[in-house]
Amino acid sequence: MIGFLTNAKVGKEKIMIYYIDSKGEVSQRIIRVVEMDEKRVLAYCYYRKQVRSFKLENILSCGQVKRSVGA
């Protein structure tokens, strides 16, 4: 997962994460990674429309954003 997040940062890609918050609720977020360290990911959150900090230990999974095909 660290490698995926690092590649997303370098490529400035939007990615999707599943994250467990401080209340124990799971949420799905689309983010763009800005900075990372060994404990946190600083990212622009498209849901909140601001830069947010996510604990690495609370990110359950991450993946590419599926692109829709327009007609």
PQR file with spaces between the fields and no chain letter, atoms N, CA, C, O and H, PARSE charges and radii, in Angstrom:
ATOM       1  N    MET     1       0.818   -1.194    0.000 -0.4000 1.5000
ATOM       2  CA   MET     1       0.000    0.000    0.000 -0.0000 2.0000
ATOM       3  C    MET     1       0.866    1.264    0.000  0.5500 1.7000
ATOM       4  O    MET     1       0.523    2.245   -0.659 -0.5500 1.4000
ATOM       5  N    ILE     2       1.970    1.247    0.724 -0.4000 1.5000
ATOM       6  CA   ILE     2       2.870    2.403    0.761 -0.0000 2.0000
ATOM       7  C    ILE     2       3.368    2.732   -0.648  0.5500 1.7000
ATOM       8  O    ILE     2       3.412    3.895   -1.049 -0.5500 1.4000
ATOM       9  H    ILE     2       2.248    0.449    1.260  0.4000 1.0000
ATOM      10  N    GLY     3       3.739    1.692   -1.388 -0.4000 1.5000
ATOM      11  CA   GLY     3       4.216    1.889   -2.760 -0.0000 2.0000
ATOM      12  C    GLY     3       3.153    2.496   -3.649  0.5500 1.7000
ATOM      13  O    GLY     3       3.449    3.369   -4.466 -0.5500 1.4000
ATOM      14  H    GLY     3       3.703    0.747   -1.063  0.4000 1.0000
ATOM      15  N    PHE     4       1.917    2.044   -3.501 -0.4000 1.5000
ATOM      16  CA   PHE     4       0.811    2.578   -4.291 -0.0000 2.0000
ATOM      17  C    PHE     4       0.590    4.060   -3.978  0.5500 1.7000
ATOM      18  O    PHE     4       0.411    4.872   -4.885 -0.5500 1.4000
ATOM      19  H    PHE     4       1.676    1.336   -2.838  0.4000 1.0000
ATOM      20  N    LEU     5       0.604    4.404   -2.689 -0.4000 1.5000
ATOM      21  CA   LEU     5       0.423    5.796   -2.282 -0.0000 2.0000
ATOM      22  C    LEU     5       1.572    6.673   -2.774  0.5500 1.7000
ATOM      23  O    LEU     5       1.352    7.807   -3.200 -0.5500 1.4000
ATOM      24  H    LEU     5       0.750    3.744   -1.952  0.4000 1.0000
ATOM      25  N    THR     6       2.785    6.156   -2.716 -0.4000 1.5000
ATOM      26  CA   THR     6       3.951    6.895   -3.198 -0.0000 2.0000
ATOM      27  C    THR     6       3.846    7.141   -4.698  0.5500 1.7000
ATOM      28  O    THR     6       4.102    8.250   -5.167 -0.5500 1.4000
ATOM      29  H    THR     6       2.965    5.235   -2.369  0.4000 1.0000
ATOM      30  N    ASN     7       3.471    6.112   -5.446 -0.4000 1.5000
ATOM      31  CA   ASN     7       3.307    6.268   -6.904 -0.0000 2.0000
ATOM      32  C    ASN     7       2.202    7.266   -7.236  0.5500 1.7000
ATOM      33  O    ASN     7       2.327    8.041   -8.185 -0.5500 1.4000
ATOM      34  H    ASN     7       3.263    5.211   -5.065  0.4000 1.0000
ATOM      35  N    ALA     8       1.130    7.250   -6.463 -0.4000 1.5000
ATOM      36  CA   ALA     8       0.037    8.197   -6.685 -0.0000 2.0000
ATOM      37  C    ALA     8       0.503    9.628   -6.415  0.5500 1.7000
ATOM      38  O    ALA     8       0.094   10.563   -7.103 -0.5500 1.4000
ATOM      39  H    ALA     8       1.028    6.621   -5.692  0.4000 1.0000
ATOM      40  N    LYS     9       1.357    9.785   -5.412 -0.4000 1.5000
ATOM      41  CA   LYS     9       1.902   11.112   -5.110 -0.0000 2.0000
ATOM      42  C    LYS     9       2.779   11.611   -6.253  0.5500 1.7000
ATOM      43  O    LYS     9       2.639   12.747   -6.707 -0.5500 1.4000
ATOM      44  H    LYS     9       1.689    9.025   -4.854  0.4000 1.0000
ATOM      45  N    VAL    10       3.679   10.754   -6.709 -0.4000 1.5000
ATOM      46  CA   VAL    10       4.598   11.126   -7.794 -0.0000 2.0000
ATOM      47  C    VAL    10       3.823   11.447   -9.074  0.5500 1.7000
ATOM      48  O    VAL    10       4.136   12.412   -9.772 -0.5500 1.4000
ATOM      49  H    VAL    10       3.792    9.831   -6.340  0.4000 1.0000
ATOM      50  N    GLY    11       2.812   10.632   -9.374 -0.4000 1.5000
ATOM      51  CA   GLY    11       2.020   10.824  -10.582 -0.0000 2.0000
ATOM      52  C    GLY    11       0.892   11.822  -10.434  0.5500 1.7000
ATOM      53  O    GLY    11       0.179   12.095  -11.400 -0.5500 1.4000
ATOM      54  H    GLY    11       2.558    9.848   -8.808  0.4000 1.0000
ATOM      55  N    LYS    12       0.713   12.377   -9.233 -0.4000 1.5000
ATOM      56  CA   LYS    12      -0.355   13.337   -8.939 -0.0000 2.0000
ATOM      57  C    LYS    12      -1.716   12.803   -9.377  0.5500 1.7000
ATOM      58  O    LYS    12      -2.527   13.517   -9.968 -0.5500 1.4000
ATOM      59  H    LYS    12       1.292   12.156   -8.449  0.4000 1.0000
ATOM      60  N    GLU    13      -1.944   11.516   -9.068 -0.4000 1.5000
ATOM      61  CA   GLU    13      -3.176   10.846   -9.469 -0.0000 2.0000
ATOM      62  C    GLU    13      -4.229   10.910   -8.376  0.5500 1.7000
ATOM      63  O    GLU    13      -3.910   10.947   -7.187 -0.5500 1.4000
ATOM      64  H    GLU    13      -1.285   10.936   -8.588  0.4000 1.0000
ATOM      65  N    LYS    14      -5.489   10.922   -8.796 -0.4000 1.5000
ATOM      66  CA   LYS    14      -6.589   10.752   -7.862 -0.0000 2.0000
ATOM      67  C    LYS    14      -6.673    9.269   -7.531  0.5500 1.7000
ATOM      68  O    LYS    14      -6.583    8.421   -8.419 -0.5500 1.4000
ATOM      69  H    LYS    14      -5.748   10.892   -9.762  0.4000 1.0000
ATOM      70  N    ILE    15      -6.844    8.963   -6.259 -0.4000 1.5000
ATOM      71  CA   ILE    15      -7.032    7.574   -5.845 -0.0000 2.0000
ATOM      72  C    ILE    15      -8.214    7.493   -4.879  0.5500 1.7000
ATOM      73  O    ILE    15      -8.658    8.502   -4.332 -0.5500 1.4000
ATOM      74  H    ILE    15      -6.917    9.652   -5.538  0.4000 1.0000
ATOM      75  N    MET    16      -8.706    6.289   -4.684 -0.4000 1.5000
ATOM      76  CA   MET    16      -9.794    6.071   -3.752 -0.0000 2.0000
ATOM      77  C    MET    16      -9.266    5.305   -2.547  0.5500 1.7000
ATOM      78  O    MET    16      -8.512    4.343   -2.695 -0.5500 1.4000
ATOM      79  H    MET    16      -8.346    5.468   -5.128  0.4000 1.0000
ATOM      80  N    ILE    17      -9.662    5.734   -1.365 -0.4000 1.5000
ATOM      81  CA   ILE    17      -9.286    5.007   -0.155 -0.0000 2.0000
ATOM      82  C    ILE    17     -10.536    4.676    0.651  0.5500 1.7000
ATOM      83  O    ILE    17     -11.542    5.381    0.581 -0.5500 1.4000
ATOM      84  H    ILE    17     -10.274    6.515   -1.245  0.4000 1.0000
ATOM      85  N    TYR    18     -10.456    3.605    1.405 -0.4000 1.5000
ATOM      86  CA   TYR    18     -11.437    3.291    2.435 -0.0000 2.0000
ATOM      87  C    TYR    18     -10.727    3.553    3.748  0.5500 1.7000
ATOM      88  O    TYR    18      -9.644    3.024    3.999 -0.5500 1.4000
ATOM      89  H    TYR    18      -9.638    3.032    1.462  0.4000 1.0000
ATOM      90  N    TYR    19     -11.343    4.370    4.579 -0.4000 1.5000
ATOM      91  CA   TYR    19     -10.690    4.900    5.762 -0.0000 2.0000
ATOM      92  C    TYR    19     -11.608    4.738    6.963  0.5500 1.7000
ATOM      93  O    TYR    19     -12.814    4.969    6.864 -0.5500 1.4000
ATOM      94  H    TYR    19     -12.222    4.799    4.375  0.4000 1.0000
ATOM      95  N    ILE    20     -11.045    4.345    8.091 -0.4000 1.5000
ATOM      96  CA   ILE    20     -11.830    4.254    9.328 -0.0000 2.0000
ATOM      97  C    ILE    20     -11.519    5.494   10.170  0.5500 1.7000
ATOM      98  O    ILE    20     -10.365    5.752   10.510 -0.5500 1.4000
ATOM      99  H    ILE    20     -10.066    4.158    8.172  0.4000 1.0000
ATOM     100  N    ASP    21     -12.557    6.249   10.498 -0.4000 1.5000
ATOM     101  CA   ASP    21     -12.346    7.512   11.211 -0.0000 2.0000
ATOM     102  C    ASP    21     -12.252    7.306   12.726  0.5500 1.7000
ATOM     103  O    ASP    21     -12.299    6.175   13.210 -0.5500 1.4000
ATOM     104  H    ASP    21     -13.495    6.040   10.222  0.4000 1.0000
ATOM     105  N    SER    22     -12.120    8.397   13.457 -0.4000 1.5000
ATOM     106  CA   SER    22     -11.936    8.320   14.912 -0.0000 2.0000
ATOM     107  C    SER    22     -13.167    7.774   15.635  0.5500 1.7000
ATOM     108  O    SER    22     -13.066    7.329   16.779 -0.5500 1.4000
ATOM     109  H    SER    22     -12.082    9.315   13.063  0.4000 1.0000
ATOM     110  N    LYS    23     -14.323    7.804   14.977 -0.4000 1.5000
ATOM     111  CA   LYS    23     -15.550    7.261   15.562 -0.0000 2.0000
ATOM     112  C    LYS    23     -15.750    5.791   15.204  0.5500 1.7000
ATOM     113  O    LYS    23     -16.727    5.172   15.624 -0.5500 1.4000
ATOM     114  H    LYS    23     -14.405    8.165   14.048  0.4000 1.0000
ATOM     115  N    GLY    24     -14.814    5.231   14.420 -0.4000 1.5000
ATOM     116  CA   GLY    24     -14.906    3.831   14.025 -0.0000 2.0000
ATOM     117  C    GLY    24     -15.761    3.594   12.793  0.5500 1.7000
ATOM     118  O    GLY    24     -16.079    2.449   12.470 -0.5500 1.4000
ATOM     119  H    GLY    24     -14.020    5.734   14.079  0.4000 1.0000
ATOM     120  N    GLU    25     -16.136    4.661   12.103 -0.4000 1.5000
ATOM     121  CA   GLU    25     -16.953    4.535   10.904 -0.0000 2.0000
ATOM     122  C    GLU    25     -16.067    4.494    9.668  0.5500 1.7000
ATOM     123  O    GLU    25     -15.068    5.207    9.577 -0.5500 1.4000
ATOM     124  H    GLU    25     -15.878    5.591   12.365  0.4000 1.0000
ATOM     125  N    VAL    26     -16.450    3.648    8.723 -0.4000 1.5000
ATOM     126  CA   VAL    26     -15.684    3.505    7.484 -0.0000 2.0000
ATOM     127  C    VAL    26     -16.248    4.463    6.446  0.5500 1.7000
ATOM     128  O    VAL    26     -17.461    4.544    6.254 -0.5500 1.4000
ATOM     129  H    VAL    26     -17.261    3.068    8.798  0.4000 1.0000
ATOM     130  N    SER    27     -15.360    5.185    5.781 -0.4000 1.5000
ATOM     131  CA   SER    27     -15.792    6.073    4.710 -0.0000 2.0000
ATOM     132  C    SER    27     -14.921    5.855    3.488  0.5500 1.7000
ATOM     133  O    SER    27     -13.774    5.419    3.580 -0.5500 1.4000
ATOM     134  H    SER    27     -14.374    5.120    5.937  0.4000 1.0000
ATOM     135  N    GLN    28     -15.492    6.167    2.361 -0.4000 1.5000
ATOM     136  CA   GLN    28     -14.786    6.079    1.078 -0.0000 2.0000
ATOM     137  C    GLN    28     -14.445    7.505    0.674  0.5500 1.7000
ATOM     138  O    GLN    28     -15.308    8.383    0.687 -0.5500 1.4000
ATOM     139  H    GLN    28     -16.425    6.521    2.286  0.4000 1.0000
ATOM     140  N    ARG    29     -13.192    7.733    0.319 -0.4000 1.5000
ATOM     141  CA   ARG    29     -12.752    9.078   -0.068 -0.0000 2.0000
ATOM     142  C    ARG    29     -11.957    9.011   -1.356  0.5500 1.7000
ATOM     143  O    ARG    29     -11.236    8.046   -1.608 -0.5500 1.4000
ATOM     144  H    ARG    29     -12.491    7.020    0.309  0.4000 1.0000
ATOM     145  N    ILE    30     -12.094   10.034   -2.157 -0.4000 1.5000
ATOM     146  CA   ILE    30     -11.230   10.205   -3.320 -0.0000 2.0000
ATOM     147  C    ILE    30     -10.263   11.315   -2.949  0.5500 1.7000
ATOM     148  O    ILE    30     -10.663   12.419   -2.581 -0.5500 1.4000
ATOM     149  H    ILE    30     -12.680   10.818   -1.952  0.4000 1.0000
ATOM     150  N    ILE    31      -8.975   10.994   -3.057 -0.4000 1.5000
ATOM     151  CA   ILE    31      -7.941   11.922   -2.598 -0.0000 2.0000
ATOM     152  C    ILE    31      -6.836   12.064   -3.643  0.5500 1.7000
ATOM     153  O    ILE    31      -6.731   11.269   -4.577 -0.5500 1.4000
ATOM     154  H    ILE    31      -8.650   10.097   -3.357  0.4000 1.0000
ATOM     155  N    ARG    32      -6.015   13.101   -3.456 -0.4000 1.5000
ATOM     156  CA   ARG    32      -4.762   13.261   -4.193 -0.0000 2.0000
ATOM     157  C    ARG    32      -3.685   13.492   -3.148  0.5500 1.7000
ATOM     158  O    ARG    32      -3.727   14.473   -2.405 -0.5500 1.4000
ATOM     159  H    ARG    32      -6.100   13.746   -2.696  0.4000 1.0000
ATOM     160  N    VAL    33      -2.722   12.587   -3.094 -0.4000 1.5000
ATOM     161  CA   VAL    33      -1.676   12.625   -2.062 -0.0000 2.0000
ATOM     162  C    VAL    33      -0.767   13.833   -2.292  0.5500 1.7000
ATOM     163  O    VAL    33      -0.278   14.059   -3.399 -0.5500 1.4000
ATOM     164  H    VAL    33      -2.688   11.791   -3.697  0.4000 1.0000
ATOM     165  N    VAL    34      -0.552   14.604   -1.221 -0.4000 1.5000
ATOM     166  CA   VAL    34       0.321   15.775   -1.263 -0.0000 2.0000
ATOM     167  C    VAL    34       1.661   15.451   -0.612  0.5500 1.7000
ATOM     168  O    VAL    34       2.716   15.707   -1.192 -0.5500 1.4000
ATOM     169  H    VAL    34      -0.949   14.421   -0.322  0.4000 1.0000
ATOM     170  N    GLU    35       1.618   14.890    0.590 -0.4000 1.5000
ATOM     171  CA   GLU    35       2.825   14.520    1.336 -0.0000 2.0000
ATOM     172  C    GLU    35       2.564   13.233    2.097  0.5500 1.7000
ATOM     173  O    GLU    35       1.417   12.866    2.352 -0.5500 1.4000
ATOM     174  H    GLU    35       0.761   14.682    1.062  0.4000 1.0000
ATOM     175  N    MET    36       3.646   12.552    2.457 -0.4000 1.5000
ATOM     176  CA   MET    36       3.551   11.332    3.249 -0.0000 2.0000
ATOM     177  C    MET    36       4.715   11.259    4.212  0.5500 1.7000
ATOM     178  O    MET    36       5.810   11.737    3.917 -0.5500 1.4000
ATOM     179  H    MET    36       4.578   12.850    2.249  0.4000 1.0000
ATOM     180  N    ASP    37       4.475   10.657    5.365 -0.4000 1.5000
ATOM     181  CA   ASP    37       5.569   10.255    6.239 -0.0000 2.0000
ATOM     182  C    ASP    37       5.252    8.850    6.735  0.5500 1.7000
ATOM     183  O    ASP    37       4.361    8.191    6.198 -0.5500 1.4000
ATOM     184  H    ASP    37       3.586   10.268    5.604  0.4000 1.0000
ATOM     185  N    GLU    38       5.968    8.386    7.745 -0.4000 1.5000
ATOM     186  CA   GLU    38       5.796    6.998    8.183 -0.0000 2.0000
ATOM     187  C    GLU    38       4.466    6.750    8.894  0.5500 1.7000
ATOM     188  O    GLU    38       4.079    5.596    9.077 -0.5500 1.4000
ATOM     189  H    GLU    38       6.692    8.921    8.180  0.4000 1.0000
ATOM     190  N    LYS    39       3.757    7.813    9.300 -0.4000 1.5000
ATOM     191  CA   LYS    39       2.504    7.631   10.039 -0.0000 2.0000
ATOM     192  C    LYS    39       1.275    8.245    9.376  0.5500 1.7000
ATOM     193  O    LYS    39       0.151    7.812    9.632 -0.5500 1.4000
ATOM     194  H    LYS    39       4.072    8.751    9.152  0.4000 1.0000
ATOM     195  N    ARG    40       1.479    9.235    8.538 -0.4000 1.5000
ATOM     196  CA   ARG    40       0.340    9.986    7.991 -0.0000 2.0000
ATOM     197  C    ARG    40       0.465   10.246    6.487  0.5500 1.7000
ATOM     198  O    ARG    40       1.551   10.258    5.906 -0.5500 1.4000
ATOM     199  H    ARG    40       2.391    9.587    8.330  0.4000 1.0000
ATOM     200  N    VAL    41      -0.699   10.452    5.904 -0.4000 1.5000
ATOM     201  CA   VAL    41      -0.791   10.880    4.513 -0.0000 2.0000
ATOM     202  C    VAL    41      -1.520   12.214    4.521  0.5500 1.7000
ATOM     203  O    VAL    41      -2.637   12.319    5.028 -0.5500 1.4000
ATOM     204  H    VAL    41      -1.581   10.442    6.376  0.4000 1.0000
ATOM     205  N    LEU    42      -0.891   13.218    3.964 -0.4000 1.5000
ATOM     206  CA   LEU    42      -1.522   14.519    3.786 -0.0000 2.0000
ATOM     207  C    LEU    42      -2.040   14.540    2.359  0.5500 1.7000
ATOM     208  O    LEU    42      -1.276   14.337    1.415 -0.5500 1.4000
ATOM     209  H    LEU    42       0.016   13.133    3.553  0.4000 1.0000
ATOM     210  N    ALA    43      -3.338   14.785    2.197 -0.4000 1.5000
ATOM     211  CA   ALA    43      -3.926   14.670    0.864 -0.0000 2.0000
ATOM     212  C    ALA    43      -5.069   15.646    0.685  0.5500 1.7000
ATOM     213  O    ALA    43      -5.735   16.030    1.646 -0.5500 1.4000
ATOM     214  H    ALA    43      -3.958   14.950    2.963  0.4000 1.0000
ATOM     215  N    TYR    44      -5.287   16.046   -0.565 -0.4000 1.5000
ATOM     216  CA   TYR    44      -6.473   16.823   -0.885 -0.0000 2.0000
ATOM     217  C    TYR    44      -7.633   15.850   -0.974  0.5500 1.7000
ATOM     218  O    TYR    44      -7.580   14.886   -1.737 -0.5500 1.4000
ATOM     219  H    TYR    44      -4.745   15.735   -1.346  0.4000 1.0000
ATOM     220  N    CYS    45      -8.679   16.095   -0.199 -0.4000 1.5000
ATOM     221  CA   CYS    45      -9.861   15.237   -0.176 -0.0000 2.0000
ATOM     222  C    CYS    45     -10.939   15.902   -1.036  0.5500 1.7000
ATOM     223  O    CYS    45     -11.381   17.013   -0.746 -0.5500 1.4000
ATOM     224  H    CYS    45      -8.722   16.879    0.421  0.4000 1.0000
ATOM     225  N    TYR    46     -11.353   15.206   -2.096 -0.4000 1.5000
ATOM     226  CA   TYR    46     -12.350   15.762   -3.001 -0.0000 2.0000
ATOM     227  C    TYR    46     -13.743   15.784   -2.367  0.5500 1.7000
ATOM     228  O    TYR    46     -14.600   16.554   -2.801 -0.5500 1.4000
ATOM     229  H    TYR    46     -10.994   14.303   -2.332  0.4000 1.0000
ATOM     230  N    TYR    47     -13.980   14.964   -1.360 -0.4000 1.5000
ATOM     231  CA   TYR    47     -15.262   14.955   -0.656 -0.0000 2.0000
ATOM     232  C    TYR    47     -15.389   16.192    0.241  0.5500 1.7000
ATOM     233  O    TYR    47     -16.413   16.875    0.218 -0.5500 1.4000
ATOM     234  H    TYR    47     -13.284   14.339   -1.007  0.4000 1.0000
ATOM     235  N    ARG    48     -14.362   16.473    1.018 -0.4000 1.5000
ATOM     236  CA   ARG    48     -14.368   17.621    1.933 -0.0000 2.0000
ATOM     237  C    ARG    48     -13.914   18.915    1.262  0.5500 1.7000
ATOM     238  O    ARG    48     -14.106   20.003    1.805 -0.5500 1.4000
ATOM     239  H    ARG    48     -13.530   15.918    1.037  0.4000 1.0000
ATOM     240  N    LYS    49     -13.311   18.792    0.080 -0.4000 1.5000
ATOM     241  CA   LYS    49     -12.800   19.929   -0.690 -0.0000 2.0000
ATOM     242  C    LYS    49     -11.758   20.739    0.083  0.5500 1.7000
ATOM     243  O    LYS    49     -11.742   21.970    0.062 -0.5500 1.4000
ATOM     244  H    LYS    49     -13.155   17.908   -0.361  0.4000 1.0000
ATOM     245  N    GLN    50     -10.882   19.981    0.770 -0.4000 1.5000
ATOM     246  CA   GLN    50      -9.779   20.613    1.489 -0.0000 2.0000
ATOM     247  C    GLN    50      -8.691   19.575    1.770  0.5500 1.7000
ATOM     248  O    GLN    50      -8.906   18.370    1.636 -0.5500 1.4000
ATOM     249  H    GLN    50     -10.895   18.981    0.787  0.4000 1.0000
ATOM     250  N    VAL    51      -7.526   20.073    2.159 -0.4000 1.5000
ATOM     251  CA   VAL    51      -6.426   19.179    2.498 -0.0000 2.0000
ATOM     252  C    VAL    51      -6.710   18.564    3.863  0.5500 1.7000
ATOM     253  O    VAL    51      -7.042   19.266    4.818 -0.5500 1.4000
ATOM     254  H    VAL    51      -7.351   21.051    2.268  0.4000 1.0000
ATOM     255  N    ARG    52      -6.576   17.243    3.939 -0.4000 1.5000
ATOM     256  CA   ARG    52      -6.841   16.494    5.163 -0.0000 2.0000
ATOM     257  C    ARG    52      -5.660   15.583    5.471  0.5500 1.7000
ATOM     258  O    ARG    52      -4.863   15.253    4.592 -0.5500 1.4000
ATOM     259  H    ARG    52      -6.306   16.673    3.163  0.4000 1.0000
ATOM     260  N    SER    53      -5.565   15.185    6.730 -0.4000 1.5000
ATOM     261  CA   SER    53      -4.529   14.261    7.167 -0.0000 2.0000
ATOM     262  C    SER    53      -5.182   12.921    7.494  0.5500 1.7000
ATOM     263  O    SER    53      -6.184   12.871    8.206 -0.5500 1.4000
ATOM     264  H    SER    53      -6.213   15.452    7.443  0.4000 1.0000
ATOM     265  N    PHE    54      -4.607   11.833    6.969 -0.4000 1.5000
ATOM     266  CA   PHE    54      -5.125   10.488    7.199 -0.0000 2.0000
ATOM     267  C    PHE    54      -4.033    9.646    7.837  0.5500 1.7000
ATOM     268  O    PHE    54      -2.909    9.603    7.338 -0.5500 1.4000
ATOM     269  H    PHE    54      -3.793   11.874    6.390  0.4000 1.0000
ATOM     270  N    LYS    55      -4.355    8.976    8.937 -0.4000 1.5000
ATOM     271  CA   LYS    55      -3.396    8.068    9.560 -0.0000 2.0000
ATOM     272  C    LYS    55      -3.247    6.842    8.676  0.5500 1.7000
ATOM     273  O    LYS    55      -4.241    6.250    8.256 -0.5500 1.4000
ATOM     274  H    LYS    55      -5.269    9.011    9.343  0.4000 1.0000
ATOM     275  N    LEU    56      -2.008    6.458    8.391 -0.4000 1.5000
ATOM     276  CA   LEU    56      -1.761    5.280    7.558 -0.0000 2.0000
ATOM     277  C    LEU    56      -2.401    4.030    8.141  0.5500 1.7000
ATOM     278  O    LEU    56      -2.939    3.206    7.401 -0.5500 1.4000
ATOM     279  H    LEU    56      -1.200    6.938    8.733  0.4000 1.0000
ATOM     280  N    GLU    57      -2.350    3.880    9.460 -0.4000 1.5000
ATOM     281  CA   GLU    57      -2.901    2.680   10.095 -0.0000 2.0000
ATOM     282  C    GLU    57      -4.421    2.596    9.951  0.5500 1.7000
ATOM     283  O    GLU    57      -4.997    1.523   10.128 -0.5500 1.4000
ATOM     284  H    GLU    57      -1.913    4.549   10.061  0.4000 1.0000
ATOM     285  N    ASN    58      -5.082    3.720    9.631 -0.4000 1.5000
ATOM     286  CA   ASN    58      -6.534    3.734    9.486 -0.0000 2.0000
ATOM     287  C    ASN    58      -6.998    3.608    8.039  0.5500 1.7000
ATOM     288  O    ASN    58      -8.200    3.547    7.781 -0.5500 1.4000
ATOM     289  H    ASN    58      -4.615    4.592    9.487  0.4000 1.0000
ATOM     290  N    ILE    59      -6.065    3.568    7.095 -0.4000 1.5000
ATOM     291  CA   ILE    59      -6.442    3.349    5.703 -0.0000 2.0000
ATOM     292  C    ILE    59      -6.580    1.844    5.503  0.5500 1.7000
ATOM     293  O    ILE    59      -5.604    1.099    5.589 -0.5500 1.4000
ATOM     294  H    ILE    59      -5.089    3.617    7.304  0.4000 1.0000
ATOM     295  N    LEU    60      -7.803    1.414    5.236 -0.4000 1.5000
ATOM     296  CA   LEU    60      -8.096   -0.014    5.100 -0.0000 2.0000
ATOM     297  C    LEU    60      -7.666   -0.547    3.742  0.5500 1.7000
ATOM     298  O    LEU    60      -7.126   -1.649    3.647 -0.5500 1.4000
ATOM     299  H    LEU    60      -8.596    2.019    5.166  0.4000 1.0000
ATOM     300  N    SER    61      -7.903    0.229    2.692 -0.4000 1.5000
ATOM     301  CA   SER    61      -7.478   -0.167    1.345 -0.0000 2.0000
ATOM     302  C    SER    61      -7.434    1.059    0.454  0.5500 1.7000
ATOM     303  O    SER    61      -8.003    2.103    0.774 -0.5500 1.4000
ATOM     304  H    SER    61      -8.342    1.124    2.769  0.4000 1.0000
ATOM     305  N    CYS    62      -6.750    0.916   -0.665 -0.4000 1.5000
ATOM     306  CA   CYS    62      -6.677    2.012   -1.632 -0.0000 2.0000
ATOM     307  C    CYS    62      -6.606    1.421   -3.031  0.5500 1.7000
ATOM     308  O    CYS    62      -6.175    0.284   -3.224 -0.5500 1.4000
ATOM     309  H    CYS    62      -6.288    0.068   -0.925  0.4000 1.0000
ATOM     310  N    GLY    63      -7.030    2.205   -3.988 -0.4000 1.5000
ATOM     311  CA   GLY    63      -7.023    1.737   -5.367 -0.0000 2.0000
ATOM     312  C    GLY    63      -7.235    2.891   -6.323  0.5500 1.7000
ATOM     313  O    GLY    63      -7.419    4.042   -5.925 -0.5500 1.4000
ATOM     314  H    GLY    63      -7.379    3.129   -3.831  0.4000 1.0000
ATOM     315  N    GLN    64      -7.201    2.548   -7.579 -0.4000 1.5000
ATOM     316  CA   GLN    64      -7.396    3.569   -8.609 -0.0000 2.0000
ATOM     317  C    GLN    64      -8.861    3.958   -8.702  0.5500 1.7000
ATOM     318  O    GLN    64      -9.755    3.158   -8.428 -0.5500 1.4000
ATOM     319  H    GLN    64      -7.051    1.613   -7.902  0.4000 1.0000
ATOM     320  N    VAL    65      -9.084    5.197   -9.093 -0.4000 1.5000
ATOM     321  CA   VAL    65     -10.443    5.678   -9.320 -0.0000 2.0000
ATOM     322  C    VAL    65     -10.881    5.143  -10.673  0.5500 1.7000
ATOM     323  O    VAL    65     -10.175    5.295  -11.670 -0.5500 1.4000
ATOM     324  H    VAL    65      -8.358    5.847   -9.317  0.4000 1.0000
ATOM     325  N    LYS    66     -12.050    4.517  -10.700 -0.4000 1.5000
ATOM     326  CA   LYS    66     -12.575    4.013  -11.969 -0.0000 2.0000
ATOM     327  C    LYS    66     -13.074    5.181  -12.793  0.5500 1.7000
ATOM     328  O    LYS    66     -13.839    6.021  -12.320 -0.5500 1.4000
ATOM     329  H    LYS    66     -12.624    4.395   -9.890  0.4000 1.0000
ATOM     330  N    ARG    67     -12.632    5.213  -14.012 -0.4000 1.5000
ATOM     331  CA   ARG    67     -13.044    6.293  -14.896 -0.0000 2.0000
ATOM     332  C    ARG    67     -14.297    5.876  -15.655  0.5500 1.7000
ATOM     333  O    ARG    67     -14.369    4.774  -16.199 -0.5500 1.4000
ATOM     334  H    ARG    67     -12.010    4.530  -14.396  0.4000 1.0000
ATOM     335  N    SER    68     -15.269    6.759  -15.684 -0.4000 1.5000
ATOM     336  CA   SER    68     -16.494    6.442  -16.413 -0.0000 2.0000
ATOM     337  C    SER    68     -16.281    6.739  -17.896  0.5500 1.7000
ATOM     338  O    SER    68     -15.516    7.628  -18.269 -0.5500 1.4000
ATOM     339  H    SER    68     -15.210    7.654  -15.242  0.4000 1.0000
ATOM     340  N    VAL    69     -16.969    5.982  -18.714 -0.4000 1.5000
ATOM     341  CA   VAL    69     -16.871    6.155  -20.161 -0.0000 2.0000
ATOM     342  C    VAL    69     -18.111    6.909  -20.619  0.5500 1.7000
ATOM     343  O    VAL    69     -19.237    6.441  -20.452 -0.5500 1.4000
ATOM     344  H    VAL    69     -17.591    5.259  -18.411  0.4000 1.0000
ATOM     345  N    GLY    70     -17.890    8.072  -21.194 -0.4000 1.5000
ATOM     346  CA   GLY    70     -19.018    8.884  -21.659 -0.0000 2.0000
ATOM     347  C    GLY    70     -19.513    8.443  -23.019  0.5500 1.7000
ATOM     348  O    GLY    70     -18.763    7.870  -23.810 -0.5500 1.4000
ATOM     349  H    GLY    70     -16.976    8.453  -21.330  0.4000 1.0000
ATOM     350  N    ALA    71     -20.778    8.713  -23.288 -0.4000 1.5000
ATOM     351  CA   ALA    71     -21.363    8.334  -24.571 -0.0000 2.0000
ATOM     352  C    ALA    71     -21.461    9.542  -25.466  0.5500 1.7000
ATOM     353  O    ALA    71     -21.930    9.434  -26.599 -0.5500 1.4000
ATOM     354  H    ALA    71     -21.387    9.179  -22.645  0.4000 1.0000
